Amino acid sequence: MNPLAPPAFEDKVCAAADLRQRVSALPRPLVFTNGCFDILHRGHVTYLAQARALGASLVVGVNSDESVRRLGKGGDRPVNVLADRMAVLAALACVDLVVPFEEDTPLNLILSCRPDVLVKGGDWPVAAIVGAEQVIAWGGTVHSIPFLFERSTTATLARIRQAS
C-alpha cells in the first residue's frame, strides 16, 4: 500500500456527468438520498445507515457550496467545502457513491440514476420529497425516515457561537 496514494474511499466520489455509468455497476435495489451534510453528526450517519438498509447500495447527492448558500442556512454556510463534505461521506461504509449537484434540487440526479428507493429525513413529508412522483411512477418507493437523534448543523453552530 502506498501511503501517498489517495485513500480508496475517494473512488466513491463521482461527477454528475458520470453518474449513470457508475450507478450501472452498483447492485440493486439502489437507494438515493441527498443533503448538505455540512458538519457530519450522529443524526446524519444514523439516517444514512437506515437509508442504506433499504437497499443494496446507497447514492448520496450533495449540495454544492453555492446550492447550500441559496438554501438560506446562513451567510457563513457551508462551513466545510464541497470536496471535504463529499470525502467524509465517501469514507462511510454505508455509502456507495457520492455525487454533487449545483441545482436547487437533486431532480436531475434522481432522473439520471433512477433509484428504486428515494429517501429523505423525517422532516420531509413524502409528498414534498423532490423526485417522489417520478420514482413512484417507475415502480420505486419513497420513504421519510423518522429521526432517532435530533441533531442539526445549525444547532451545533449556534452552540459553538454561544460558547465564544
Chimera marker file (.cmm) of the C-alpha trace (Angstrom):
<marker_set name="trace">
<marker id="1" x="0.000" y="0.000" z="0.000" r="1" g="1" b="0" radius="0.5"/>
<marker id="2" x="1.304" y="3.414" z="-0.967" r="1" g="1" b="0" radius="0.5"/>
<marker id="3" x="0.769" y="5.848" z="1.930" r="1" g="1" b="0" radius="0.5"/>
<marker id="4" x="0.991" y="8.764" z="-0.525" r="1" g="1" b="0" radius="0.5"/>
<marker id="5" x="-1.823" y="7.482" z="-2.757" r="1" g="1" b="0" radius="0.5"/>
<marker id="6" x="-5.353" y="8.849" z="-2.285" r="1" g="1" b="0" radius="0.5"/>
<marker id="7" x="-7.427" y="6.692" z="0.082" r="1" g="1" b="0" radius="0.5"/>
<marker id="8" x="-9.643" y="4.105" z="-1.646" r="1" g="1" b="0" radius="0.5"/>
<marker id="9" x="-12.828" y="5.805" z="-0.403" r="1" g="1" b="0" radius="0.5"/>
<marker id="10" x="-12.072" y="8.750" z="-2.707" r="1" g="1" b="0" radius="0.5"/>
<marker id="11" x="-13.063" y="6.422" z="-5.569" r="1" g="1" b="0" radius="0.5"/>
<marker id="12" x="-16.659" y="6.683" z="-4.337" r="1" g="1" b="0" radius="0.5"/>
<marker id="13" x="-16.780" y="10.371" z="-5.320" r="1" g="1" b="0" radius="0.5"/>
<marker id="14" x="-18.435" y="10.713" z="-8.716" r="1" g="1" b="0" radius="0.5"/>
<marker id="15" x="-19.012" y="13.604" z="-11.126" r="1" g="1" b="0" radius="0.5"/>
<marker id="16" x="-22.650" y="14.159" z="-12.048" r="1" g="1" b="0" radius="0.5"/>
<marker id="17" x="-21.786" y="13.526" z="-15.718" r="1" g="1" b="0" radius="0.5"/>
<marker id="18" x="-20.524" y="10.027" z="-14.799" r="1" g="1" b="0" radius="0.5"/>
<marker id="19" x="-23.435" y="9.088" z="-12.523" r="1" g="1" b="0" radius="0.5"/>
<marker id="20" x="-25.445" y="6.914" z="-14.925" r="1" g="1" b="0" radius="0.5"/>
<marker id="21" x="-22.392" y="4.835" z="-15.870" r="1" g="1" b="0" radius="0.5"/>
<marker id="22" x="-21.166" y="4.494" z="-12.263" r="1" g="1" b="0" radius="0.5"/>
<marker id="23" x="-24.630" y="3.514" z="-10.977" r="1" g="1" b="0" radius="0.5"/>
<marker id="24" x="-24.905" y="0.760" z="-13.594" r="1" g="1" b="0" radius="0.5"/>
<marker id="25" x="-22.142" y="-1.115" z="-11.733" r="1" g="1" b="0" radius="0.5"/>
<marker id="26" x="-23.907" y="-0.935" z="-8.350" r="1" g="1" b="0" radius="0.5"/>
<marker id="27" x="-26.147" y="-3.706" z="-7.020" r="1" g="1" b="0" radius="0.5"/>
<marker id="28" x="-29.893" y="-3.094" z="-6.934" r="1" g="1" b="0" radius="0.5"/>
<marker id="29" x="-32.117" y="-2.097" z="-5.262" r="1" g="1" b="0" radius="0.5"/>
<marker id="30" x="-30.482" y="1.326" z="-5.414" r="1" g="1" b="0" radius="0.5"/>
<marker id="31" x="-31.267" y="3.883" z="-2.707" r="1" g="1" b="0" radius="0.5"/>
<marker id="32" x="-30.837" y="7.626" z="-3.288" r="1" g="1" b="0" radius="0.5"/>
<marker id="33" x="-30.793" y="10.449" z="-0.769" r="1" g="1" b="0" radius="0.5"/>
<marker id="34" x="-29.390" y="13.946" z="-0.715" r="1" g="1" b="0" radius="0.5"/>
<marker id="35" x="-28.462" y="16.827" z="1.544" r="1" g="1" b="0" radius="0.5"/>
<marker id="36" x="-25.851" y="19.399" z="2.536" r="1" g="1" b="0" radius="0.5"/>
<marker id="37" x="-24.113" y="17.245" z="5.179" r="1" g="1" b="0" radius="0.5"/>
<marker id="38" x="-22.140" y="20.298" z="6.267" r="1" g="1" b="0" radius="0.5"/>
<marker id="39" x="-20.903" y="19.198" z="9.683" r="1" g="1" b="0" radius="0.5"/>
<marker id="40" x="-21.472" y="15.445" z="9.797" r="1" g="1" b="0" radius="0.5"/>
<marker id="41" x="-23.129" y="14.365" z="13.051" r="1" g="1" b="0" radius="0.5"/>
<marker id="42" x="-24.790" y="11.362" z="14.665" r="1" g="1" b="0" radius="0.5"/>
<marker id="43" x="-28.160" y="12.185" z="13.132" r="1" g="1" b="0" radius="0.5"/>
<marker id="44" x="-26.622" y="12.157" z="9.646" r="1" g="1" b="0" radius="0.5"/>
<marker id="45" x="-24.774" y="8.864" z="9.996" r="1" g="1" b="0" radius="0.5"/>
<marker id="46" x="-27.737" y="7.122" z="11.624" r="1" g="1" b="0" radius="0.5"/>
<marker id="47" x="-30.025" y="8.333" z="8.851" r="1" g="1" b="0" radius="0.5"/>
<marker id="48" x="-27.568" y="7.241" z="6.133" r="1" g="1" b="0" radius="0.5"/>
<marker id="49" x="-27.211" y="3.767" z="7.663" r="1" g="1" b="0" radius="0.5"/>
<marker id="50" x="-31.002" y="3.457" z="7.827" r="1" g="1" b="0" radius="0.5"/>
<marker id="51" x="-31.311" y="4.593" z="4.206" r="1" g="1" b="0" radius="0.5"/>
<marker id="52" x="-28.703" y="2.051" z="3.082" r="1" g="1" b="0" radius="0.5"/>
<marker id="53" x="-30.601" y="-0.720" z="4.878" r="1" g="1" b="0" radius="0.5"/>
<marker id="54" x="-33.500" y="-0.151" z="2.461" r="1" g="1" b="0" radius="0.5"/>
<marker id="55" x="-31.459" y="-1.441" z="-0.496" r="1" g="1" b="0" radius="0.5"/>
<marker id="56" x="-28.256" y="-2.999" z="-1.761" r="1" g="1" b="0" radius="0.5"/>
<marker id="57" x="-26.426" y="0.278" z="-2.433" r="1" g="1" b="0" radius="0.5"/>
<marker id="58" x="-26.673" y="3.948" z="-1.449" r="1" g="1" b="0" radius="0.5"/>
<marker id="59" x="-26.016" y="7.006" z="-3.612" r="1" g="1" b="0" radius="0.5"/>
<marker id="60" x="-25.797" y="10.359" z="-1.815" r="1" g="1" b="0" radius="0.5"/>
<marker id="61" x="-26.329" y="13.629" z="-3.696" r="1" g="1" b="0" radius="0.5"/>
<marker id="62" x="-24.550" y="16.557" z="-2.055" r="1" g="1" b="0" radius="0.5"/>
<marker id="63" x="-25.485" y="20.218" z="-2.496" r="1" g="1" b="0" radius="0.5"/>
<marker id="64" x="-22.691" y="22.310" z="-3.995" r="1" g="1" b="0" radius="0.5"/>
<marker id="65" x="-21.412" y="25.207" z="-1.896" r="1" g="1" b="0" radius="0.5"/>
<marker id="66" x="-23.449" y="27.690" z="-3.946" r="1" g="1" b="0" radius="0.5"/>
<marker id="67" x="-26.546" y="25.486" z="-3.679" r="1" g="1" b="0" radius="0.5"/>
<marker id="68" x="-26.161" y="25.449" z="0.130" r="1" g="1" b="0" radius="0.5"/>
<marker id="69" x="-25.913" y="29.260" z="0.169" r="1" g="1" b="0" radius="0.5"/>
<marker id="70" x="-29.124" y="29.525" z="-1.864" r="1" g="1" b="0" radius="0.5"/>
<marker id="71" x="-30.910" y="27.420" z="0.776" r="1" g="1" b="0" radius="0.5"/>
<marker id="72" x="-30.556" y="30.329" z="3.191" r="1" g="1" b="0" radius="0.5"/>
<marker id="73" x="-28.836" y="28.449" z="6.002" r="1" g="1" b="0" radius="0.5"/>
<marker id="74" x="-26.680" y="31.483" z="6.824" r="1" g="1" b="0" radius="0.5"/>
<marker id="75" x="-24.007" y="33.612" z="5.244" r="1" g="1" b="0" radius="0.5"/>
<marker id="76" x="-21.206" y="31.508" z="6.699" r="1" g="1" b="0" radius="0.5"/>
<marker id="77" x="-22.529" y="28.209" z="5.331" r="1" g="1" b="0" radius="0.5"/>
<marker id="78" x="-21.390" y="25.787" z="4.298" r="1" g="1" b="0" radius="0.5"/>
<marker id="79" x="-18.686" y="25.535" z="6.927" r="1" g="1" b="0" radius="0.5"/>
<marker id="80" x="-16.972" y="22.721" z="5.021" r="1" g="1" b="0" radius="0.5"/>
<marker id="81" x="-16.354" y="22.983" z="1.275" r="1" g="1" b="0" radius="0.5"/>
<marker id="82" x="-17.980" y="20.534" z="-1.116" r="1" g="1" b="0" radius="0.5"/>
<marker id="83" x="-14.876" y="18.397" z="-1.714" r="1" g="1" b="0" radius="0.5"/>
<marker id="84" x="-14.421" y="17.879" z="2.039" r="1" g="1" b="0" radius="0.5"/>
<marker id="85" x="-18.115" y="17.092" z="2.641" r="1" g="1" b="0" radius="0.5"/>
<marker id="86" x="-18.087" y="14.527" z="-0.172" r="1" g="1" b="0" radius="0.5"/>
<marker id="87" x="-14.864" y="12.887" z="1.042" r="1" g="1" b="0" radius="0.5"/>
<marker id="88" x="-16.210" y="12.475" z="4.579" r="1" g="1" b="0" radius="0.5"/>
<marker id="89" x="-19.436" y="10.926" z="3.245" r="1" g="1" b="0" radius="0.5"/>
<marker id="90" x="-17.484" y="8.647" z="0.891" r="1" g="1" b="0" radius="0.5"/>
<marker id="91" x="-15.482" y="7.330" z="3.862" r="1" g="1" b="0" radius="0.5"/>
<marker id="92" x="-18.661" y="5.910" z="5.428" r="1" g="1" b="0" radius="0.5"/>
<marker id="93" x="-19.123" y="2.157" z="4.897" r="1" g="1" b="0" radius="0.5"/>
<marker id="94" x="-22.856" y="2.572" z="4.236" r="1" g="1" b="0" radius="0.5"/>
<marker id="95" x="-22.275" y="4.962" z="1.302" r="1" g="1" b="0" radius="0.5"/>
<marker id="96" x="-21.500" y="3.501" z="-2.127" r="1" g="1" b="0" radius="0.5"/>
<marker id="97" x="-21.340" y="6.647" z="-4.258" r="1" g="1" b="0" radius="0.5"/>
<marker id="98" x="-21.302" y="10.404" z="-3.603" r="1" g="1" b="0" radius="0.5"/>
<marker id="99" x="-22.232" y="12.911" z="-6.309" r="1" g="1" b="0" radius="0.5"/>
<marker id="100" x="-22.520" y="16.724" z="-6.198" r="1" g="1" b="0" radius="0.5"/>
<marker id="101" x="-25.305" y="18.830" z="-7.641" r="1" g="1" b="0" radius="0.5"/>
<marker id="102" x="-25.364" y="22.539" z="-8.457" r="1" g="1" b="0" radius="0.5"/>
<marker id="103" x="-29.118" y="22.943" z="-8.848" r="1" g="1" b="0" radius="0.5"/>
<marker id="104" x="-31.510" y="23.812" z="-6.037" r="1" g="1" b="0" radius="0.5"/>
<marker id="105" x="-32.881" y="20.241" z="-6.071" r="1" g="1" b="0" radius="0.5"/>
<marker id="106" x="-31.408" y="16.830" z="-6.924" r="1" g="1" b="0" radius="0.5"/>
<marker id="107" x="-34.092" y="16.043" z="-9.519" r="1" g="1" b="0" radius="0.5"/>
<marker id="108" x="-31.615" y="15.713" z="-12.398" r="1" g="1" b="0" radius="0.5"/>
<marker id="109" x="-29.524" y="13.243" z="-10.378" r="1" g="1" b="0" radius="0.5"/>
<marker id="110" x="-32.633" y="11.248" z="-9.482" r="1" g="1" b="0" radius="0.5"/>
<marker id="111" x="-33.693" y="11.081" z="-13.136" r="1" g="1" b="0" radius="0.5"/>
<marker id="112" x="-30.169" y="10.059" z="-14.141" r="1" g="1" b="0" radius="0.5"/>
<marker id="113" x="-29.683" y="7.229" z="-11.638" r="1" g="1" b="0" radius="0.5"/>
<marker id="114" x="-33.333" y="6.065" z="-11.470" r="1" g="1" b="0" radius="0.5"/>
<marker id="115" x="-33.240" y="4.790" z="-7.871" r="1" g="1" b="0" radius="0.5"/>
<marker id="116" x="-35.516" y="2.018" z="-6.687" r="1" g="1" b="0" radius="0.5"/>
<marker id="117" x="-35.827" y="3.762" z="-3.319" r="1" g="1" b="0" radius="0.5"/>
<marker id="118" x="-35.839" y="7.512" z="-2.611" r="1" g="1" b="0" radius="0.5"/>
<marker id="119" x="-35.235" y="8.621" z="0.971" r="1" g="1" b="0" radius="0.5"/>
<marker id="120" x="-35.252" y="11.865" z="2.973" r="1" g="1" b="0" radius="0.5"/>
<marker id="121" x="-35.235" y="12.605" z="6.695" r="1" g="1" b="0" radius="0.5"/>
<marker id="122" x="-38.333" y="12.685" z="8.843" r="1" g="1" b="0" radius="0.5"/>
<marker id="123" x="-38.769" y="16.448" z="8.472" r="1" g="1" b="0" radius="0.5"/>
<marker id="124" x="-39.795" y="15.812" z="4.843" r="1" g="1" b="0" radius="0.5"/>
<marker id="125" x="-43.327" y="14.530" z="4.184" r="1" g="1" b="0" radius="0.5"/>
<marker id="126" x="-43.277" y="12.048" z="1.284" r="1" g="1" b="0" radius="0.5"/>
<marker id="127" x="-45.478" y="14.336" z="-0.835" r="1" g="1" b="0" radius="0.5"/>
<marker id="128" x="-42.857" y="17.112" z="-0.595" r="1" g="1" b="0" radius="0.5"/>
<marker id="129" x="-39.818" y="14.991" z="-1.499" r="1" g="1" b="0" radius="0.5"/>
<marker id="130" x="-38.368" y="16.092" z="-4.837" r="1" g="1" b="0" radius="0.5"/>
<marker id="131" x="-38.463" y="13.201" z="-7.290" r="1" g="1" b="0" radius="0.5"/>
<marker id="132" x="-41.073" y="11.210" z="-5.364" r="1" g="1" b="0" radius="0.5"/>
<marker id="133" x="-43.608" y="11.364" z="-8.177" r="1" g="1" b="0" radius="0.5"/>
<marker id="134" x="-41.066" y="10.123" z="-10.731" r="1" g="1" b="0" radius="0.5"/>
<marker id="135" x="-39.695" y="7.305" z="-8.553" r="1" g="1" b="0" radius="0.5"/>
<marker id="136" x="-43.198" y="6.057" z="-7.764" r="1" g="1" b="0" radius="0.5"/>
<marker id="137" x="-44.124" y="6.266" z="-11.479" r="1" g="1" b="0" radius="0.5"/>
<marker id="138" x="-41.315" y="3.852" z="-12.437" r="1" g="1" b="0" radius="0.5"/>
<marker id="139" x="-42.255" y="1.442" z="-9.642" r="1" g="1" b="0" radius="0.5"/>
<marker id="140" x="-39.961" y="2.604" z="-6.860" r="1" g="1" b="0" radius="0.5"/>
<marker id="141" x="-40.734" y="3.540" z="-3.269" r="1" g="1" b="0" radius="0.5"/>
<marker id="142" x="-40.278" y="6.747" z="-1.291" r="1" g="1" b="0" radius="0.5"/>
<marker id="143" x="-39.554" y="6.952" z="2.433" r="1" g="1" b="0" radius="0.5"/>
<marker id="144" x="-39.347" y="9.690" z="5.040" r="1" g="1" b="0" radius="0.5"/>
<marker id="145" x="-37.202" y="8.206" z="7.811" r="1" g="1" b="0" radius="0.5"/>
<marker id="146" x="-38.067" y="9.468" z="11.316" r="1" g="1" b="0" radius="0.5"/>
<marker id="147" x="-35.169" y="10.958" z="13.255" r="1" g="1" b="0" radius="0.5"/>
<marker id="148" x="-33.712" y="8.813" z="16.024" r="1" g="1" b="0" radius="0.5"/>
<marker id="149" x="-31.405" y="11.626" z="17.132" r="1" g="1" b="0" radius="0.5"/>
<marker id="150" x="-32.483" y="15.259" z="16.940" r="1" g="1" b="0" radius="0.5"/>
<marker id="151" x="-29.281" y="16.845" z="15.692" r="1" g="1" b="0" radius="0.5"/>
<marker id="152" x="-28.592" y="19.640" z="13.222" r="1" g="1" b="0" radius="0.5"/>
<marker id="153" x="-25.592" y="21.521" z="11.924" r="1" g="1" b="0" radius="0.5"/>
<marker id="154" x="-27.456" y="24.792" z="12.523" r="1" g="1" b="0" radius="0.5"/>
<marker id="155" x="-27.995" y="23.931" z="16.213" r="1" g="1" b="0" radius="0.5"/>
<marker id="156" x="-24.376" y="22.809" z="16.588" r="1" g="1" b="0" radius="0.5"/>
<marker id="157" x="-23.124" y="26.098" z="15.149" r="1" g="1" b="0" radius="0.5"/>
<marker id="158" x="-25.458" y="28.051" z="17.435" r="1" g="1" b="0" radius="0.5"/>
<marker id="159" x="-23.978" y="26.261" z="20.490" r="1" g="1" b="0" radius="0.5"/>
<marker id="160" x="-20.442" y="26.990" z="19.285" r="1" g="1" b="0" radius="0.5"/>
<marker id="161" x="-21.232" y="30.666" z="18.756" r="1" g="1" b="0" radius="0.5"/>
<marker id="162" x="-22.831" y="30.985" z="22.228" r="1" g="1" b="0" radius="0.5"/>
<marker id="163" x="-19.720" y="29.486" z="23.840" r="1" g="1" b="0" radius="0.5"/>
<marker id="164" x="-17.449" y="32.042" z="22.143" r="1" g="1" b="0" radius="0.5"/>
<link id1="1" id2="2" r="1" g="1" b="0" radius="0.2"/>
<link id1="2" id2="3" r="1" g="1" b="0" radius="0.2"/>
<link id1="3" id2="4" r="1" g="1" b="0" radius="0.2"/>
<link id1="4" id2="5" r="1" g="1" b="0" radius="0.2"/>
<link id1="5" id2="6" r="1" g="1" b="0" radius="0.2"/>
<link id1="6" id2="7" r="1" g="1" b="0" radius="0.2"/>
<link id1="7" id2="8" r="1" g="1" b="0" radius="0.2"/>
<link id1="8" id2="9" r="1" g="1" b="0" radius="0.2"/>
<link id1="9" id2="10" r="1" g="1" b="0" radius="0.2"/>
<link id1="10" id2="11" r="1" g="1" b="0" radius="0.2"/>
<link id1="11" id2="12" r="1" g="1" b="0" radius="0.2"/>
<link id1="12" id2="13" r="1" g="1" b="0" radius="0.2"/>
<link id1="13" id2="14" r="1" g="1" b="0" radius="0.2"/>
<link id1="14" id2="15" r="1" g="1" b="0" radius="0.2"/>
<link id1="15" id2="16" r="1" g="1" b="0" radius="0.2"/>
<link id1="16" id2="17" r="1" g="1" b="0" radius="0.2"/>
<link id1="17" id2="18" r="1" g="1" b="0" radius="0.2"/>
<link id1="18" id2="19" r="1" g="1" b="0" radius="0.2"/>
<link id1="19" id2="20" r="1" g="1" b="0" radius="0.2"/>
<link id1="20" id2="21" r="1" g="1" b="0" radius="0.2"/>
<link id1="21" id2="22" r="1" g="1" b="0" radius="0.2"/>
<link id1="22" id2="23" r="1" g="1" b="0" radius="0.2"/>
<link id1="23" id2="24" r="1" g="1" b="0" radius="0.2"/>
<link id1="24" id2="25" r="1" g="1" b="0" radius="0.2"/>
<link id1="25" id2="26" r="1" g="1" b="0" radius="0.2"/>
<link id1="26" id2="27" r="1" g="1" b="0" radius="0.2"/>
<link id1="27" id2="28" r="1" g="1" b="0" radius="0.2"/>
<link id1="28" id2="29" r="1" g="1" b="0" radius="0.2"/>
<link id1="29" id2="30" r="1" g="1" b="0" radius="0.2"/>
<link id1="30" id2="31" r="1" g="1" b="0" radius="0.2"/>
<link id1="31" id2="32" r="1" g="1" b="0" radius="0.2"/>
<link id1="32" id2="33" r="1" g="1" b="0" radius="0.2"/>
<link id1="33" id2="34" r="1" g="1" b="0" radius="0.2"/>
<link id1="34" id2="35" r="1" g="1" b="0" radius="0.2"/>
<link id1="35" id2="36" r="1" g="1" b="0" radius="0.2"/>
<link id1="36" id2="37" r="1" g="1" b="0" radius="0.2"/>
<link id1="37" id2="38" r="1" g="1" b="0" radius="0.2"/>
<link id1="38" id2="39" r="1" g="1" b="0" radius="0.2"/>
<link id1="39" id2="40" r="1" g="1" b="0" radius="0.2"/>
<link id1="40" id2="41" r="1" g="1" b="0" radius="0.2"/>
<link id1="41" id2="42" r="1" g="1" b="0" radius="0.2"/>
<link id1="42" id2="43" r="1" g="1" b="0" radius="0.2"/>
<link id1="43" id2="44" r="1" g="1" b="0" radius="0.2"/>
<link id1="44" id2="45" r="1" g="1" b="0" radius="0.2"/>
<link id1="45" id2="46" r="1" g="1" b="0" radius="0.2"/>
<link id1="46" id2="47" r="1" g="1" b="0" radius="0.2"/>
<link id1="47" id2="48" r="1" g="1" b="0" radius="0.2"/>
<link id1="48" id2="49" r="1" g="1" b="0" radius="0.2"/>
<link id1="49" id2="50" r="1" g="1" b="0" radius="0.2"/>
<link id1="50" id2="51" r="1" g="1" b="0" radius="0.2"/>
<link id1="51" id2="52" r="1" g="1" b="0" radius="0.2"/>
<link id1="52" id2="53" r="1" g="1" b="0" radius="0.2"/>
<link id1="53" id2="54" r="1" g="1" b="0" radius="0.2"/>
<link id1="54" id2="55" r="1" g="1" b="0" radius="0.2"/>
<link id1="55" id2="56" r="1" g="1" b="0" radius="0.2"/>
<link id1="56" id2="57" r="1" g="1" b="0" radius="0.2"/>
<link id1="57" id2="58" r="1" g="1" b="0" radius="0.2"/>
<link id1="58" id2="59" r="1" g="1" b="0" radius="0.2"/>
<link id1="59" id2="60" r="1" g="1" b="0" radius="0.2"/>
<link id1="60" id2="61" r="1" g="1" b="0" radius="0.2"/>
<link id1="61" id2="62" r="1" g="1" b="0" radius="0.2"/>
<link id1="62" id2="63" r="1" g="1" b="0" radius="0.2"/>
<link id1="63" id2="64" r="1" g="1" b="0" radius="0.2"/>
<link id1="64" id2="65" r="1" g="1" b="0" radius="0.2"/>
<link id1="65" id2="66" r="1" g="1" b="0" radius="0.2"/>
<link id1="66" id2="67" r="1" g="1" b="0" radius="0.2"/>
<link id1="67" id2="68" r="1" g="1" b="0" radius="0.2"/>
<link id1="68" id2="69" r="1" g="1" b="0" radius="0.2"/>
<link id1="69" id2="70" r="1" g="1" b="0" radius="0.2"/>
<link id1="70" id2="71" r="1" g="1" b="0" radius="0.2"/>
<link id1="71" id2="72" r="1" g="1" b="0" radius="0.2"/>
<link id1="72" id2="73" r="1" g="1" b="0" radius="0.2"/>
<link id1="73" id2="74" r="1" g="1" b="0" radius="0.2"/>
<link id1="74" id2="75" r="1" g="1" b="0" radius="0.2"/>
<link id1="75" id2="76" r="1" g="1" b="0" radius="0.2"/>
<link id1="76" id2="77" r="1" g="1" b="0" radius="0.2"/>
<link id1="77" id2="78" r="1" g="1" b="0" radius="0.2"/>
<link id1="78" id2="79" r="1" g="1" b="0" radius="0.2"/>
<link id1="79" id2="80" r="1" g="1" b="0" radius="0.2"/>
<link id1="80" id2="81" r="1" g="1" b="0" radius="0.2"/>
<link id1="81" id2="82" r="1" g="1" b="0" radius="0.2"/>
<link id1="82" id2="83" r="1" g="1" b="0" radius="0.2"/>
<link id1="83" id2="84" r="1" g="1" b="0" radius="0.2"/>
<link id1="84" id2="85" r="1" g="1" b="0" radius="0.2"/>
<link id1="85" id2="86" r="1" g="1" b="0" radius="0.2"/>
<link id1="86" id2="87" r="1" g="1" b="0" radius="0.2"/>
<link id1="87" id2="88" r="1" g="1" b="0" radius="0.2"/>
<link id1="88" id2="89" r="1" g="1" b="0" radius="0.2"/>
<link id1="89" id2="90" r="1" g="1" b="0" radius="0.2"/>
<link id1="90" id2="91" r="1" g="1" b="0" radius="0.2"/>
<link id1="91" id2="92" r="1" g="1" b="0" radius="0.2"/>
<link id1="92" id2="93" r="1" g="1" b="0" radius="0.2"/>
<link id1="93" id2="94" r="1" g="1" b="0" radius="0.2"/>
<link id1="94" id2="95" r="1" g="1" b="0" radius="0.2"/>
<link id1="95" id2="96" r="1" g="1" b="0" radius="0.2"/>
<link id1="96" id2="97" r="1" g="1" b="0" radius="0.2"/>
<link id1="97" id2="98" r="1" g="1" b="0" radius="0.2"/>
<link id1="98" id2="99" r="1" g="1" b="0" radius="0.2"/>
<link id1="99" id2="100" r="1" g="1" b="0" radius="0.2"/>
<link id1="100" id2="101" r="1" g="1" b="0" radius="0.2"/>
<link id1="101" id2="102" r="1" g="1" b="0" radius="0.2"/>
<link id1="102" id2="103" r="1" g="1" b="0" radius="0.2"/>
<link id1="103" id2="104" r="1" g="1" b="0" radius="0.2"/>
<link id1="104" id2="105" r="1" g="1" b="0" radius="0.2"/>
<link id1="105" id2="106" r="1" g="1" b="0" radius="0.2"/>
<link id1="106" id2="107" r="1" g="1" b="0" radius="0.2"/>
<link id1="107" id2="108" r="1" g="1" b="0" radius="0.2"/>
<link id1="108" id2="109" r="1" g="1" b="0" radius="0.2"/>
<link id1="109" id2="110" r="1" g="1" b="0" radius="0.2"/>
<link id1="110" id2="111" r="1" g="1" b="0" radius="0.2"/>
<link id1="111" id2="112" r="1" g="1" b="0" radius="0.2"/>
<link id1="112" id2="113" r="1" g="1" b="0" radius="0.2"/>
<link id1="113" id2="114" r="1" g="1" b="0" radius="0.2"/>
<link id1="114" id2="115" r="1" g="1" b="0" radius="0.2"/>
<link id1="115" id2="116" r="1" g="1" b="0" radius="0.2"/>
<link id1="116" id2="117" r="1" g="1" b="0" radius="0.2"/>
<link id1="117" id2="118" r="1" g="1" b="0" radius="0.2"/>
<link id1="118" id2="119" r="1" g="1" b="0" radius="0.2"/>
<link id1="119" id2="120" r="1" g="1" b="0" radius="0.2"/>
<link id1="120" id2="121" r="1" g="1" b="0" radius="0.2"/>
<link id1="121" id2="122" r="1" g="1" b="0" radius="0.2"/>
<link id1="122" id2="123" r="1" g="1" b="0" radius="0.2"/>
<link id1="123" id2="124" r="1" g="1" b="0" radius="0.2"/>
<link id1="124" id2="125" r="1" g="1" b="0" radius="0.2"/>
<link id1="125" id2="126" r="1" g="1" b="0" radius="0.2"/>
<link id1="126" id2="127" r="1" g="1" b="0" radius="0.2"/>
<link id1="127" id2="128" r="1" g="1" b="0" radius="0.2"/>
<link id1="128" id2="129" r="1" g="1" b="0" radius="0.2"/>
<link id1="129" id2="130" r="1" g="1" b="0" radius="0.2"/>
<link id1="130" id2="131" r="1" g="1" b="0" radius="0.2"/>
<link id1="131" id2="132" r="1" g="1" b="0" radius="0.2"/>
<link id1="132" id2="133" r="1" g="1" b="0" radius="0.2"/>
<link id1="133" id2="134" r="1" g="1" b="0" radius="0.2"/>
<link id1="134" id2="135" r="1" g="1" b="0" radius="0.2"/>
<link id1="135" id2="136" r="1" g="1" b="0" radius="0.2"/>
<link id1="136" id2="137" r="1" g="1" b="0" radius="0.2"/>
<link id1="137" id2="138" r="1" g="1" b="0" radius="0.2"/>
<link id1="138" id2="139" r="1" g="1" b="0" radius="0.2"/>
<link id1="139" id2="140" r="1" g="1" b="0" radius="0.2"/>
<link id1="140" id2="141" r="1" g="1" b="0" radius="0.2"/>
<link id1="141" id2="142" r="1" g="1" b="0" radius="0.2"/>
<link id1="142" id2="143" r="1" g="1" b="0" radius="0.2"/>
<link id1="143" id2="144" r="1" g="1" b="0" radius="0.2"/>
<link id1="144" id2="145" r="1" g="1" b="0" radius="0.2"/>
<link id1="145" id2="146" r="1" g="1" b="0" radius="0.2"/>
<link id1="146" id2="147" r="1" g="1" b="0" radius="0.2"/>
<link id1="147" id2="148" r="1" g="1" b="0" radius="0.2"/>
<link id1="148" id2="149" r="1" g="1" b="0" radius="0.2"/>
<link id1="149" id2="150" r="1" g="1" b="0" radius="0.2"/>
<link id1="150" id2="151" r="1" g="1" b="0" radius="0.2"/>
<link id1="151" id2="152" r="1" g="1" b="0" radius="0.2"/>
<link id1="152" id2="153" r="1" g="1" b="0" radius="0.2"/>
<link id1="153" id2="154" r="1" g="1" b="0" radius="0.2"/>
<link id1="154" id2="155" r="1" g="1" b="0" radius="0.2"/>
<link id1="155" id2="156" r="1" g="1" b="0" radius="0.2"/>
<link id1="156" id2="157" r="1" g="1" b="0" radius="0.2"/>
<link id1="157" id2="158" r="1" g="1" b="0" radius="0.2"/>
<link id1="158" id2="159" r="1" g="1" b="0" radius="0.2"/>
<link id1="159" id2="160" r="1" g="1" b="0" radius="0.2"/>
<link id1="160" id2="161" r="1" g="1" b="0" radius="0.2"/>
<link id1="161" id2="162" r="1" g="1" b="0" radius="0.2"/>
<link id1="162" id2="163" r="1" g="1" b="0" radius="0.2"/>
<link id1="163" id2="164" r="1" g="1" b="0" radius="0.2"/>
</marker_set>
